[in-house]
């Protein structure tokens, strides 16, 4: 599977799992009800989908221009770290505002989610590549 179909499949499964995990985290971390936390989960997933498609397109564009092919551990780690750092820059103010948290409290929440999702992203991407094969840019 290649191209847009591959990217769309990757994003749909990733974000579905993420929605379940992140809505639960928002619910337990804040004093908001499940509906409020769930809505933030949906908003976060929509933001993450847009960021995911943009980031992975840019990453694969960069990757296709590299002389070394394949996805080494270092390349997978840099992919996961880059994705999560970009997402934090987008979501930190959103979390603070929506959950009525200080920026510091929102940062703690975001940092915890980021650490979790760096490992989740790494594992998910590795499993996805094992199931669907590498994209052409990495072959």
Buried (B, 14 or more C-beta within 10 A) or exposed (E): EEEEEBBEBBBEBBBEEBBEBBBBBBBEBBEBEEEBBBBBBEEBBEBBBEBBBEBBEEBBEEBEEEEEEEBEEEBBEEBBBBBBEBBBEEBBEBBBEBBEBEEEBBBBBBEEBBEBBBEBBBEBBBEBBEEBEBBEBBE
